[in-house]
Amino acid sequence: MRYFLAIALLITSLQAFAQKAPPYSGKFEAIDRLLEPPSPYRTASGAPGAEYWQQKADYKITAILDEKRDILSGQETITYYNNSPDDLKFLWIQLEQNVNKQENEDFGSLGGGLRDGMNSLNMQYLVRPIDFKAGTSVNTVIDSDGNDLKYIVNNTMMRVDLKQPLASKKSITFSITWQNHITDRAKFRLSREGYEYFPKDDNKVFLLGHWFPRMAVYNDTEGWQNKQFQRLGEFALEFGDYEIELTVPADHIVAGTGVLTNEKDVLTKKQISRLDKARSTFNRPVIIITPEEALQNERKKEKKTKTWKFKAQNVRDVAFASSRKFIWDAQAVKLETNTVMAMSFYPNEGLPTWSEESTLAVKNALEVYSEATFDYPYPVAISVNTSNIGMEFPMISFNGGRPVNGQMTDPAKNRMVGTIVHEVGHNWFPMIVSSDERKWMWMDEGLNTFLNERTMKEKYPEPQYTNFKPKDIIPYMKGSRTTMRPIMTNSDNDILTQMGSNFYRKPTAGLQVLRETIIGKELFDIAFKEYANRWKYKHPNPSDLFRTLEDGTAVDLDWFWKGWFFTTDNIDIELANVKWFTVKDESNEVEKKIKKGKSTKIAGSGSNGNNNDFSEGPQEINLKSTPAAGYGQFLSRLNETEVRKNLAGKNLYELTFNNLGGLVMPIIIEWTFADGTKEIERLSAEVWRHNEGQFKKAFLKNKEVVNIVIDPNQELPDVNTENNVFPKVNSASKFDSFKKSGNE
C-alpha cells in the first residue's frame, strides 16, 4: 500500500508539472540527425579520419592584360590528382565570370523593386546595363596529347568529359585557353573583380580575381560541389601549386598571390634595394614605389609590356592587381615560426591614410590571428586599395576605404581598418581552413568576423573603434521571422539585407557567448585552435566544427548548436516572479504545517506577479521533521537541529524564470543586498532541461536582497531587458516621453 501511494503521488506531481510546461520541443536532444554521420573520413570527435582524402590541382598559367580593350587572355595547364576512392568520368570546372553575362541566367537573389527617390547607383545595381560584354569565353580544352576534350558550359560551371575515366589515385593533365571581358566594378553589384577607372588621369586599377577556369571541389560528403555561382555564396576550391606569368603594360606595378620570382626583370635596382631593406625592417613600412614614381608612371602610358612571374605553393586560388598608379610599401612581421612580408598597394588618392594605416593593419591581423590559430604560413600578405567592397584571396586582398581630398573621418577610417583586418583574416578562414563558402557562408565569414573583432579589441582599444558585442545582434534577432533564416541556411538562400547579420554577426555573437559565458576563455581558445589546426589545408563541414569544440572542452553544446544555428528563436528570459521566505524557528512545533493559502507573493516583475517590491516582507515557512522510516539509513541520521541552526536568520528567495524567446541559455543573476554589496551567480543552461519554458529555483542568502538583475552586463543578447529586473522598473510610455520633451 505504501508503494502504491508513493507512485500515485509521483504521477500527480508529474501531471501538475506537465500542465505548467510548454510542449516538448527537444531543445536538449542530440543533434546527430542534423549532421552527417561520422565516417572513416571524418571522425565523431570532429577530426579528419584515418582515410580522409581530398583532391589536388596544380596550375601553370600565362595571361596577357589588354588594357585598351579590357580583356584578359590566358592559357593554363592543369594537373588534377584524383585522391578519392572513386573513378571519375567527367570533371567540373568553375567559370564565375559568367555570372555577369548579359544572356546568362538571372538567379534572382539580388533583385528589388523600384522606388521614388532611389539613387543612380542603386538603380544601376537593380537594372543591368543594356549593352556590355562580360564573362569567360572558352576557346579550347585539350588533353596532354593535343586531342580535344568535349566540354559543355552551364552558366558558371563547365563540364569536361574524359575519354577514359580518371581512376582512383591517378592524375590527368589537360589545358584550357580562354579570355575574360573585364568589367567596370562600379556597374555590377557585389563585383569581386574588374577595373576602377580614374577619369582625372585616364588610368585604371585592375583587380583580377576568379580570372581563370578553376577546378571545382570533389569531396567525401557531397561529391562534386557544382552549385552555380549566384554572387552571395562564394567559393569552394582545391589546394595546389601555381606558376603564373602575367604580361602587362611596362609601367604597371603588379601585386599578386605568391613570391615574385623575377624582380630584376620588372623592378629598378633602387626598388630592389628598398625591397631588400623592407625584408629586415620590422618597426615601420618601407616605401618601394614612391608617390612621385607612381605619378610619373601615370603620365607615361607605355606601349611596351613586361612579364611578372609568381610562384605559390599549397594555395586554393590566386589573384592579382595591376596598375601604373600604385604606390607600394612593405615591412617584415616576425611571427613565432615565420617571418612574413606585409605589403600595401594604393594610388595617390589613398594618401595619407593608406600609408599610415594599411600595412599596420595587415601586421596587426597577422599577429592576432596567428596567436589564436596557427602562424600565418605564407611569405606575403598584401592589401590593395579599391573604391568598392572588400574581397579576399590567398596572400592578397582588395580593400575599400579612401580619403576625400586627403581627409577621412574617424568612422570612415575605422571601417577601412576593420575591412583590411577582416580581408587579411580570410587567409585563415577559408583560404587555409578551407570550408565550403558556396554552401556555408557563415563558416568563413562568421569565424573570421569573430577573430576580426578580437583583433580590433586588442590592437585598437581607442574609444572611436567600436567593437561588436553580443548585444549588438539584438535588433536583428527581434526582427520579423517571416523573412529571417537560420544560420544553417545555404549562402544564397538568405536575403541580401540580412546577410551581414545572419552570416557575419550572429555567428560572431554566438562564438563570443561560448567563449565569454558558456565555456570560458581558456578552454574555448584551446578548442578553437584545435579546430583550426585539425583542418588547415583541408575541407571542414559544420559538423567538424561543432564536434571539435565539444571534443576539446567536455561541454555538451548540442542545445546551443540546435538553438543558435538551426532555428530563428531569440533570447528573452523573463524574471517572472520572486518570493521571499525565512525559516520559522519553532523547535517545539516542528510538526506544524504551512498554512495553506497564506503564502504571500512578494514580487512580480513579469506576467505572473502582482507586487513590484519587497515591501510586504518575507513569508515565514515552517519545516517538518523528516521521518526516519522509509527514507533509508543515510536520511535517518539527518540532524534536524543542525539544519535548523544553519537556516536560522537566513533569507530564502524563490525565483521563477520564463523562457519567452525560445532559446535556452545560462542565467546570470546579480544580487544587490541591503548593505549595498553585490554578488554575481551563474546557472548553466541545463537548468531548462526538465521544463524548456519555465524554471524555478530557491536561493539561500545570508543578507537581505533589495534588487535582482538578470544578465547585468548584457553578456547575452536578450531582446527584452525590461523583464530582467526586480523590483520592476516601469518604463515611461511614448506619450510620457513626448510630454517630458516639452511638447505638451
VOLUM-743385 format. One record per residue: x, y, z of N, C-alpha, C in turn. Coordinates in steps of 0.02 Angstrom, whole numbers, plus 50000, padded with zeros to 5 digits. Last residue first. Layout:
REM residues N
XYZXYZXYZ;...
END
This chain:
REM residues 744
502025347248761501375345848791500815349048750;503425344648734502915345248681502225343748708;504415341948821504175348848817503645349948765;504795329248844505225333048797504985340148788;503785324248920504395326448953504835330648908;502865320548821502705326048866503335328848899;503535309648765503375315448723503225321548765;503545301048871504175303548845504075309748803;502175298548881502525301848936503185304748912;501975292048758501635298348771501975302248827;502725280748773502925285448721502595292248732;502925277948951502605276848886502855281948836;504325272649047503865277949026503565276248959;504335257349137504615261749085504085266749063;504525252749297504005254549249504285259449199;505455239849350505505246949334504985248449281;505235228249482505095230249413505135237749405;506605224949593505905226749579505825229349507;507085215449453506635215749511506965220249563;507235212849276507405216649336506865215749390;506955208949149507525205649182507655208349252;506075215049067505805209949111506365205949146;506865223648993506405226649041506115221449089;507595217548896507915218048961507445221149013;507345207948769506925212148811507215212448881;508265200148704507915205048664507465209648705;509885196748752509195196148773508795201848741;511255191648712510825196248675510085195248691;512285191148858511835187648812511395192748776;512925200248935513335195248901512935191548849;512465211749005512235210148937512735205648900;512715213249137513215215949091513065214349018;511655206749203511755213949212512235217049162;510695195149194511195196949143511365204449147;509445201349297509665195649256510115198249201;509465208049457509515209449386509775203249351;508685213049605508915207349566508915209449492;508775220549767508715221349694509005215149660;508875217549899508445223249882508355223949807;509025204250016509095206549946508625212349933;509915201650165509285203450133509415206350064;511115188350177510905195250184510255196450146;511295175050151511405177450220511105184250231;510205165550052510645171250058510705173350131;509775152649946509875154250016510385159850021;508545150349822509215152749838509245154549912;507635139549714507695142849779508425144449794;506915140949552507475138949594507475143049659;506065136049405506045139049472506655136549511;505675138949236506135135949284506085139749350;504905135549079504895138849145505345135049193;505155129148958504815135648958504825139249024;505715116948970506045121548925505745128548926;506035107449098505485111749076505795117349035;507185100549110506555097149127505945101249109;508235109349066508155102649038507465099649050;508615121649112507995121349073507835114249049;509845120449169509275121249215508615120749178;510815120549072510495114049087509915114649136;511455132449068510855131749026510475125349042;511935136349238512055133849171511395133049133;511965151349328511645144849320511745142549248;512895161749433512795159249365512485152249367;512915177149519512805169949522512615167449453;513705190549595513505187549531513465180049539;513275202749715513525195949703513265193649635;513585217649811513295214049755513625207249748;513125229049947513575224449913513195220649858;512175236450016512485239349956512955234849919;511475230350115512075234150136512455237150077;510505223350048510295229350084510895233550106;511185218049888510965217049956510835223749991;510865211949729511075217849767510765217449837;511365199549620511005200949681511295207349712;511225194749457511575199549500511125201149559;511345180049367510955183849415511415188449455;511145172249218511645176049256511255180749301;510835157049147510515162649183511045165849227;511125150548980511285151249051510915157249081;509685146748874510335149848887510485149648961;508615142248744508845141048812509555143648818;507545151848647508235149548654508395148348727;506235156748669506335150148639507035147448647;505815168248733506095168748665506205162148631;505375165448860504895168148813505155168148741;505525156348989505895156748926505405158948872;505435162849153505075160549093505515161349032;505815159049319506055161549255505625158649199;505655163149487505345159649430505555163049366;506465160849640506425164649578506115160249524;506395162249809506185157849754506075162149692;507505164149939507185167549883507025162449829;507755165250110507625160850054507255164650000;508935170550227508395172550182508355167550125;509265166250401509435166750330508815168650289;508945163650532509135170550514509315171550442;509385146850518509135152150562509395158950540;509965136850448509485141050413509245146950454;510775130350538511085133150478510615137950441;509815125850630510325130750651510635134250591;509145116350556508785122450577509285127950598;510175106950542509865110050483509525116650502;510395103250675510935106650637510655110150575;509185097050707509395103050744509915106950706;509175085850623508665091150616508885097650649;510255076850544510255080750606509785086650599;509935060950479509895068150466509825071950533;509915047450483510415050750526510415058350516;509035043750389508825042850459509315046150506;509705045150270509255050550290509025049850363;510415032750275510755039150272510305044750297;509475022450276509905023350334510235030250334;507825027050216508495024250211508925026150269;506545030850230506985035350194507705032850191;505755022450307505635022550235506115027050196;505835032250453505595026150421505495027250347;506125045250496506665040650477506415034750436;505385060350441505315053850474505845049050449;505925076150469505975070850419505915064150453;504835088950527505365084050540505355078850485;504495103550429504285097450462504895093050476;504635120850444504945114750422504675108850462;503755135450388503895130350438504225124350406;504135151850339504005145050316504205140150370;503525168250323503845163250364503635156350340;503855179550195503375174750222503765169650262;504565196050214504595188950197504025185050227;503775211450152504185207350196504155200050178;503115220050070502705216050115503115211650162;504085225749990503795229850043503385225650092;504895222149884504895217949943504525221150002;503935225149730504495226149776504425221449836;502825223449652503425225349618504015226649666;501535210549644501885216149675502545217449642;501135200149556500675205549574501045211649600;501655189649416501695192549482501195198149493;501735184649287501395180549338501355183949406;502455192649200501745191649186501375188049242;503595200849313503385198749247502635197349244;503905203649439504205207949389503975206249319;503265202749582503025200849516503305205449464;503475196849748503675200849691503355198349628;502855189649848503235195549867503395199849807;501435182249885501845183549826502215190149838;501285172850033501235179550002501695179849941;500245159850087500895161750059500825168350020;499035155350128499295161250162499965163550134;498595143450077498265149450053498535155850084;498925133850224498765134150153498415140650136;500225135650332499515137050321499375137850247;501305122250351501215129050325500485130150310;501075112850503501095113450431501045120850411;502045107550640501535112150615501615112950539;503045100050690502545096450651502025101050621;503815108050767504085106150701503575102450659;503735115650883503135114850841503335112550771;504895117850949504385114050985503765112750942;505635125650865505865118850877505345114650913;505415136550761504945133950812505125126750825;505855148150665506235144250715505765142150771;505465148450497505215149750564505565145150614;506455154950372506255148750406506065150350477;505805166750254506275165050308506005158850344;505645171150081505455167350140506005167550193;504995178649938505495179349991505235175650053;504875176549762504585175649829505155175649881;504605182749603505085182149657504705181449722;504355179849429504085180149497504655179249547;505005181049305504275181549309504015182549379;506155186549215506115185449287505385186449305;506305179649055505915184049098505985181849171;507325179648921507235176448986506905181349033;507435178248766507035182648808506885178948872;508275175748621508345175348694507895180548726;507465167648481507885172648512507915171548587;507445156348338507235158448406507705163848431;507695150948218507685158248221507415160648288;508865136948216508205140048224508275147648218;510155132148207509645128748167508955131848174;511005139848289511175138848219510615135948176;510455140548418510775146448388510855145848313;509885127548445509505133748451509805139448412;510905118148411510225117448386509855124048388;512035122748479512045122448405511335122248378;511525121348612511725127948585511725127848509;511275107948627510725112648638510895119448608;512575102848610512055101448560511475106248566;513635104048695513385110148664512845108848613;514395098748834513865096648787513535102848759;516095100248853515465103748864514965101348811;517405096648834516985092448877516355096148898;518225103148743518015106748803517645102548854;518505096348626519055099748659518865103148724;517275091348584517815086648598518365089948640;516585103048554516365098848610516925094148632;517345107448446517275111848504517005108048565;517195096548358517855098148385517795102548447;515835096848325516105091148362516785092748393;515725109148255515315107748315515635102248357;516655107048149516745112448197516365110948261;516075096248085516755095648109516925101048160;514825100948046514865095748098515565095048126;515165110047941514925112448007514985107248062;516715103347871515995104747868515775107347936;518355107047802517895105347856517175106947839;519575102547706518905104947693518425102947750;521285108647735520785103447723520095106747717;522215117547779522335114447713521845108747699;521725114147944522095118547898522305114447836;521045106448037520755107147970521125112047925;521735106148158521495099848129521335100648055;521915119848180522495115748162522295108948134;520605124148208520985127348154521575122848132;520275115948319519895115548257520305118348198;521225120648412521235113648390520865112748324;520785133548432521435132548399521495125348374;519615130248498519575133748434520235133048396;520125124248615519715120248568519675123648499;520795135048674521155128848659520775124848606;519755144248689520325145848646520715139648627;518915137448782518685138948714519275140148668;519725136948897519535130748863519305132148791;519865151148921520435146548915520265140248877;518555157048925519055158948876519595153648866;517045147348933517615150548967518185151548917;515765142348896516345137948903516885141048947;514815153248914514635146248920515235141748934;515435166348908514905164648957514815157248967;516455168348814516425172648873515965169948927;516295158448713516955159848743516895163448810;514925158648681515265152448700515905153848739;514795172148647514415169548704514735162948728;515615172448533515775176548591515425174048654;514905163948450515565161948472515795166048532;513735171948434513695165248463514375162848489;514255183248370513955183948436513915177148471;514635176948249515125180148292514865180848363;513395172648197513895167648217514425170648263;512865186248182512555181448228513025175648245;513735192548088513695194948157513365189848205;513745184447964514335187647994514245188548070;512515179147931513115175247916513755178147945;511535188247979511455181047988512095177147978;511965201447949511765199548017511795191948026;512255200947813512765203047860512605200947931;511005196847757511605192647750512135194547802;509895204447750510015201047814510665197047813;509845209447622509805214347677509965211147745;509835197947541510425202247544510425206847604;509205183047616509105189147577509685193847591;509835166447593509685172147636509605178347593;510225157447497509515157447517509335163047564;511565156747472511165160747426510425161147446;512055148147577512255155047570511795159347528;510895138147669511355139047613511455146347596;510845139747843510485140647780511005141347725;511085140347984511215134347943510765134447882;510505151648037511195152048013511345146247967;508795153147978509305150648024510005151647995;508085168947922508305162047909508775159747964;506685179947912507305177747945507445170447929;505445182647864505995182847816506655180547846;504675180447976504405178447910504945178347857;505115185548091505345178848075505055176248009;505695202048111505165197548088505445190848068;506885204848248506535206148185506025200848167;507685202648353507005204848368506585205548306;508885200248294508545194548323507835196348345;509265213448257509125208348206508705202648235;509415219748383508935222348333508765217248279;510455211048443509765211248467509285214048415;511775211548415511365207548369510635207748387;512385218248516512285221948454511875218048403;512625209648620512005213648624511865217348559;513905204348586513295200448577512655204548578;514795217448497514655213648558514005209648547;516075225048403515435221448403515375217248466;516855240448452516875233248439516185230148444;517325255548389516775252148424516765244848404;518535265748405518455259248374517925255348413;518595276648488518245277548425518155270948387;519335272748603518595273048606518255273448538;520645260948566520405267748571519645267948568;521165248448545520735249348604520465256348612;521645239648433521355246348426520885247648485;522075227048467522555231548433522295238648427;521015220548532521685220248560522145225648531;519885223448455519865224748527520565224948556;520275219248329520125226348340520135228048414;520405205448353520975209448332520865216848346;519085202048383519615201048434520235205148417;518485204548262518305208548320518815207848376;519125194548186519175201548166519035206048227;518635183148245519345184948257519495192048235;517295184548198517435183348269518155185348286;517455185048062517235191048096517355190548171;517845171548040518305176948026518105183348062;516695164748074517295163448112517805169048101;515805170647977515675170948048516305169948090;516405167947852516265174747872516165175447947;516515153647852517115157947843516975165047869;515285149047890515875145547915516515149447902;514285156247827514445157947897515085154647921;514115150347702514465156647707514695158147778;514045135947643514005138347713514415144747720;514125134547502513585131447539513495134547608;515185141847461514595141847418513995138947455;516195139247551515845145747554515195145647514;516735126647637516355127447575515935133847579;518365129347711517665127347712517335129047645;519865127347742519525128547678518815125747677;520945135547816520415131147842519855131747791;521405144147709521805138547735521355133447768;520375152447668520905151047621521355145247643;519235157047734519265149947717519865148047674;520225158647867519555156047853519275159847793;521525163947843521415158147886520755154747870;521305174447756521825169547739521755163247781;520405182747815520125177347774520665172547750;521175192847869520985187147911520695181347872;521155202047767521785198347780521635192147821;519835206347787520015202847725520685199247731;519895211847918519425206547901519655202647839;520855221947908520955216447955520515210547936;520175229847812520825226947797520965221047842;519015233447883518965229647821519625226247804;519535240947988519175234748002519115230347941;520025251847915520495247547953520165240747967;518795256847866519335254847821519815250047855;518105260047982517835254947936518375252347889;518965269948031518865263848069518575258248026;518805279547933519455276447941519395269947980;517465282947955517665280247890518335276647895;517525287948088517125281948072517325278748006;518445299048067518615293348109518185287248094;518575304347895518275304647962518485298548002;519905310447804519495304547817519225305047888;520645319647669520355319447736519905313247743;521065320847538521565319647589521305319047660;519875321547468520305327447472520805326847529;519405308247561519145313047513519525319547522;520195291847576520055298747597519755302947541;519385276047567519865280747536519695287747560;518885259647554519045265047601519575269647573;519155241847523518865248447512519075253347565;520345230247463520015233347520519785240447505;520805214447417520605220847389520155224247440;522205204247463521505206247471521405213147441;523255189747463523105196447437522365197947448;523435176847512524015181447514523855188447490;522005171147433522625169147468523175174347457;520795184447446521105179047409521725176847448;519335194647471519915191147495520135185747447;518715211247462518705204447437519365201147452;517655225347498518255221347508518155214347480;516855236047373516855231647431517505227747437;517835249647300517245245347306517305240947368;518985256147276518425260347296517805256147312;520455248747347519945249147296519375253547321;522125244147384521575248747391521105248547332;522705228847447522655233147389522045237647396;523805220347549523185224247549523205229147491;524555204447573524515210647535523825213747542;525805194847637525105196547648525005203647622;526975181447601526745188347596526005188847615;527255167747627527795172747631527565180047630;526155158547741526365160747675526885166347681;525655154847867526185150747836526475153547771;525365161748022525255162847951525815159447912;525225150148154525605155348121525445155648047;523535147348208524205144848190524565150348153;522615154648313522525148548273523195145148260;522925165848388522295162448402522225155748367;524135170248335524105168148404523485164048419;523705173648206524205168348216524195165748287;522825184148232522565177948204523055172148214;523755193748282523205191248324522935184548297;524705195548175524915193848243524355190748284;523975198748060524425193048060524595190748130;523335210648102522945204648088523385198448090;524435219248112524035217748171523625211448161;524885219547977525315217048030524905215048092;523785225847917523985219147896524405215847951;523835238247984523255233847994523415226647972;525045242947930524985241948002524395237248018;524675244547798525165239347815525175237847889;523685255347820523555248947787524035243447808;523995267947884523585262847916523595255947885;524805277047814524835276847887524515270547916;524515275547682525215274747702525285274147777;523145278347687523365271547671524095270547689;523045292047719522795286947765523085280147750;523365302947642523915299747679523695293547718;523185292847490523595296347540523175301447578;522425287647389522365284447455522765287947509;522775293747273522125295647302522025292647372;523885287047232523985293347269523335295747302;523405269647261523535275547219523655281647263;524255255547334523715260347334523895266247289;524715241247422524735244447357524135249147352;525685234347555525095237947532525235241247465;526225219947651526285224747596525635228347583;527255210347753526605213847749526685219547699;528095195647746528115202447719527395205147714;528495186047890528045187447834528155194547811;529315172847963529345180047950528975181447886;528875160448085528905162748016528985170348014;528555156548211528875151548168529005154048098;528075168148273528455163348312528845158548267;528385182148162527955177648200528385172348234;528765197948114529055191948143528535188248184;528595205947965528225204348026528495197748052;529275219147867529305212347891528915211647956;528405229647748528815228547806528785221347828;528055240947611528115234247640528535234447704;527155249547479527575249447539527555242447570;526875257847329526975251247359527405252047422;525675265447223526205266247272526255259547307;525035262947060525175260347126525785263347161;524645266246932524505271146985524775269047053;524715256546840525285261146842525205266246898;524185240346898524045247346881524695251246880;523415225546953523905228446908523705235646891;523275211447058523075218247043523615221447002;522705194247069523215199447061522885206147047;522595177647142522295183747116522855188847106;522285160147162522755165647153522375171647124;521905146447275521715151447224522285156347216;522345138547373521745136247339521535141047283;524065133247393523525138147398522925135747358;525355127047387524825124847433524315130347446;526345140447329526275133447347525715132347397;526685150847192526325149947255526225142547267;527615162547100527525155547119527155155447186;527585173946961527455172347031527415164847040;528195186546856528145179346869528075178146944;527745198346733527865197146804527735189746818;528315205646590528005199646617528225198546689;527875220746506528325216846548527935210746573;527745230546353527485226246406528055223146447;527485246946279527835240646288527535236646346;526835258746289526535253746245526875247046251;526535268246439526975264846392526595259746350;526095279746517525655275746474526055272246419;526595290946597526975287546544526515284246493;525855295946702525915300146642526245296446583;525945286146799525275288146774525335291946708;527305286246827527035280646789526345282346761;527355298146902527725297646839527455291946796;526605294047012526365299446970526715299446902;527475284247064526805282347041526515287646996;528555292147101528645287147048527975284847021;527925299247204528185302847146528285298047087;527645289247299527095293047267527325296647204;528755275047264528575281247298527985284547264;528865258547297528685263147242528425269447274;529275255947430529595252547374529485256547309;529505261847591529195263347526529595260047470;529245251847731529745254847687529415255947619;528375253047888528405251347817528965255147781;529185248348043528815253148002528845250847929;529875238448111529525243548150529115248348109;530635229548039530055226848075529625232248108;531585225947902531305231547939530655229447971;532045216747813532345216647880532125222547923;531345219047699531345212247724531665211747793;531615232047664530975230647697530975223647728;532825230547596532815233947660532175232347699;532355224447479532815220747523532825223847593;531615235147429531265228947448531705224747494;532635244147400532125245947451531765239647475;533285236947299533645238647360533155240447417;532295236947202532505230547230532875231747296;532265250647173531675247547202531845240747233;533535252247118533355256047177532745252847212;533455244247004533925242447057533755246047122;531705241746961532355245146955532805242847011;530815226846912530945232346958531625235446943;530765216446819530195221046822530295226946869;531875208346823531575209746757531045215246760;532195206346955532675210046913532375211946845;531155198147004531205205147024531635209146976;530485185546976530915188946927530955196446942;529615180347070530235176547056530695180047006;528635184247204528875186947140529555183847126;527605172247278528255175447279528435177847209;525795174747299526415170947291527035175247296;524655184847215524745179147260525405175847246;525275201547175524955195147162525065190047217;525365216947097525345213547162524985207047152;526285226046981525835220446992525915217847063;526305241246894526565237546952526045232246969;526595246546726526165243946778526575240846835;527385249746620527395254446676526915252346732;527145239846525527795240046557527825244746617;525585230746537525975236646515526595237546557;525895212846564525505218946574525905224846544;525795195846587526065200946543525615207046544;526175184446706525685189646690526025195046648;526275167946749526625173146710526105178046685;526375156646885525975161646849526445166446812;526125141446956526645145446922526275150146874;525535133747105525425138147047526075141047022;524815119447183525395123747172525305127447106;523295117847282523785115847232524365120747229;521635113947342522305116447350522765113947294;520025118247272520525113347291521205116747299;518585127547333519155126547289519645121447317;517165136747331517425130447358517975128247309;516515153047363516935148447325517145142347365;515025160547396515635161847358515965155447333;513415165847387513815160047405514445160047363;513145177847306513195177847379513625171947403;513305174447165513585180547195513645180347271;513035161947123512485166747121512665173247158;513675148247040513865154347075513315159547066;512915132047062513045138047022513235144047067;513755117947127513215122847135513395129247098;514605107347127514505110947064513895115447067;515535097947206515205104147226515145108447163;515385080647184515565087047153515175092847184;515175073947345515385072647276515615079147245;514895076547477514455079347426514595076947356;515815070747562515125071747586514645074147533;517065069847504516765063747530516045064547551;517215079947350517375077947418516955071947441;517855090947236517535084447240517725081547308;517725107847184517895103047236517505096547226;518265113047019517785112747074518005107447124;519665121646953519355115246970518855116047027;519415136146853519685132846912519305126546928;519875147946731519485142046745519815137946801;520235164246802520435158546760519985152646777;519865173846891520015176046823520205170346776;519595177047022519175172046987519245172946912;520135194047007520005188147047519545183547009;520995208246981520795202046946520755196246996;520875224346957520845219747014520565213146988;521675238046892521375231546876521435226946936;521405254746883521685249646928521305243146913;521735266246750521325261146783521745257146833;521665283346692522005277146709521515272446744;521465297446670521315292446619521715285946631;521545306446771522175304946735522095299446684;520165307646800520605313346805521255312346767;519505295246796519455299746739519955305546740;519915280046835520065286646862520055291646805;519025264846860519265270046813519345276646849;519375248846909519135255246932519445260546887;518865232646848519315238346849518965244346881;518695216446927518555221346875519055226946877;517865208147065518435209547023518225214546969;516705205947130517325204547168517945206547128;515225214647140515765212647095516405211847135;514025217947201514425212647230514965210147182;513375224247049513285223247121513675217147145;514225233146933513975226546949513955225647024;514825245146906514195243746872513885237046891;516065246746961515525251146986514845249246958;516935238646893516685236346958516095240546983;516805234846728516855240646773516535238646840;517575219146679517015223846687517185229546734;518445210946554518495213946620517975219446626;518125196246478517995203346471517995206346541;519335183246462518815186646501518745193746478;519725168146372519805175346383519195178146421;520705153046352520105156746369520245164246368;521215135946347521325142946326520675146646332;521795122746445521215126846425521475133646402;522375105746458522485112846450521855116346426;522825092246573522475094946515522545102546515;523235077546653523465084246634523095086446572;522785067546793522695069146723522935076246711;523145053546903523105060746886523005061546811;522525041447024522865043346963522775050846951;521735037147128522455037847141522865039347078;520485030547020520685032447088521445032147095;520525035846848520505030746901520715033746968;519515044046746520125045346785520085040746847;518905035646600518815037846670519485038846704;519355042846444519375036946487519265039446559;519005055246399518985049746351518995043046388;517915065446498518565062246486518485056346438;517095080846485517035073646481517715070646461;516855094246586517335091546538517285083946541;515725107246617515845100046622516325097946567;515745122246701515915118946638516075111646652;514705134946771515055128546778515185125646709;513875145646759514535146946789514935140546800;513035139546625513085145546665513785146446693;513795126546571513145127646600513195133546649;514675120846435514635126346483513915127046506;515485105946401514835109346398514835114646453;516725097546301516525101346360515845104746347;517855085146250517185087846246517015091546310;519515088846206519065085746254518385089046248;520645085846072520095089746100519705085546151;522355081446099521685079746074521155083946109;523615082846149523395087746100522705086246071;523945074846251524165072646185523945077446130;523345080146361524075080746357524355078446290;521835087746291522205083446337522955084046325;521005103846286521365098346253521735094146306;519885115646247520055111246303520365105046272;519765132746190519955125646180520035122246247;519015144246231519185143046161519335135646148;517785151446327518255145846323518375144346250;517525166846392517455163146329517995157746327;516695173246529517285169546506517105165946441;515995190046555516015182746556516655179946526;515385203746454515625200846516515665193346508;514915219046383515225212546373515505210046439;513355227646358514015226846388514275219846373;511925236346360512425233946312513105233546346;511155239446472510835236546413511355233146368;511625235046641511695239046580511395235446519;510335229246755510985228746723511025232946660;509565236446888509465235046817510145234946783;510115237747017509475234347006509385232146934;511285244947009511305238247037510685234247020;510765256646957511235252946916511295245746942;509995260747064509665259147002510115254846957;511015263447154510555257947168510175255847106;511575274547085511975268547097511535262547111;510565284047084510755281047021511175274747030;509375281847220509955284947186510165280947125;507595284247229508185279847234508765282847194;506445291747216507005294747252507605290147258;505285278547220505405285547206505995288047247;505825262347173505535266947222505725274047204;505705245447118505845252547104505515256847157;506285230847208505795235047174506045242047162;507495217947170507175222747214506705227147173;508795204947169508285209447140508005214247191;509715195347195509895202247210509395207247181;509315182947155509495183847226509615191047244;509045179147025508515182247064508695183847136;509845173846928509685169546985509185172647032;509725174046763509655178646819509415174646878;510845166346650510275165646695510295170946750;511535177046521511555171546569510945171646614;511685187446435511205182246416511155176646467;512675195146498512025197946484511505192546472;513665188646629513495188646558512775190946548;514035187446762513885194146737513685194346663;514345174346782513775176946818513565183846793;515535171246720514915170746680514305173246717;516545170946811516435177246775515785177146735;516645157846857516235162646894516095169046857;516775143646811516855149646768516435155246799;517495128446867517125134546882517305140146833;517215111746813517665117546817517255123846825;517145094446837516785100746837517285106446852;517405079746736517645084746784517205090846780;516985062246721516995069146697517235073646754;517195050146780517085050246708517115057246679;518235044146904517865050046881517815050046805;518195032347034518395033746965517945039346939;518545035247209518085034447152518435035647086;519255038347321519195031147305518775029847242;520305052647276519705049547302519705042147288;521315059147215521485055647276520885052147307;521735063647068521145060447096521335056247156;522415078547022522565072347057521925069647089;522755087346877522245085946927522365078946955;523555100446810523675093446828523235091946888;523245111746682523025109246747523235101946754;523795125746603523865118446604523725116146675;523075139446517523265136146579523325128646567;523085155446448523155148346434523395145046498;522115170546419522565166046454522565158946428;521735187846421521775181646384522275176946417;520685200446467521225196246493521195189546457;520245216446411520205209246401520805205946433;520105230246381519875227346444519745219846437;520705236246275520075232746261519765229646324;521825241946335521385246046293520705242646284;522495231846404522225237546440521725241446399;522575215746411522475220646357522115226646388;523625205046489523135210246504523135215346446;523845187846474524025194446446523455199246460;524545173546557523975177946541524245184746517;524845156746596525105162846565524505167046544;524995144646722524565149446687524985155046658;524855129246789525355133546756524965138146709;524265121546937524135125746878524785129046854;523585107047018524155111547005524035115246939;522505100847135522535103547066523115108447061;521855087147227522375092247219522375094347146;520605081047345520915081547279521455087047279;520755071847498520505077447458520905077947394;520315060547632520645062147569520375068747541;520405050347776520225056747746520625057847682;520585038847847520535038147775520335044647740;520565042947978521175039547954521175038947878;519735059247977519815052147992520445049247961;519885075148056519925071147994520055063848012;518815077148202519465077248169519425073648101;517665075548274517735081648234518395082248198;517405063748335517715068948377517785075548340;516975055348239516475057848284516745063248331;517905059548087517775055848148517225059048190;517895056747920517775062047969517535058648034;518175044947852518475051147828518425056847878;517465034647906518205033947906518555040447884;516225045047990516435040147939517185039147945;514735051448070515465050348066515615044848015;513365058447972513635053848021514395053348016;512955075747960513145069547926513485064947977;511645081548072512325081648045512465075348006;510445079648130510515085648090511195086048056;510545068648210510135067948150510205074048104;511305073448318511615068848270511215068448205;511005081848421510885084348353511165079648299;510085076348565510685076348524510525078548453;508985087748653509125081348621509755082048577;508615099448708509215096448735509355089548705;507445102948646508005107648642508655104548666;506195096548622506835093048613507445097548609;504975101548647505245102948581505955100248573;503435099248728504135097148723504395098348652;502425113048769502515106948730503255105348721;502845119548934502615120348865502705113748827;502225115149099502755115149049502465116148979;501095114149177501445120549176501955120949119;500685101149159500205106449143500555113249138;501755093849204501615093849132501135099449114;501635095449342502215098249307502075098949233;500475088149365500475095349381501045098849344;500945075649328500395078649291500365086149303;501935073649424502125074149354501575077349312;501145072849539501645078149532501845079149460;500385061249511500045067749521500535073549512;501405051849509501025053149448500665059849453;501815052549643502285054149590501915055949525;500665047949709500905054749722501385057049667;500655034849660500095039349646500305046649655;501825029949715501765030349641501205035249623;501495030349851502065034249826502015035249751;500425021349855500305028349872500865032749845;501095009649824500555011949781500425019449792;501925008449936502225009649870501715012249820;500995006150039501435011950043501725013649974;500414994050000500005000050000500435006350000;
END
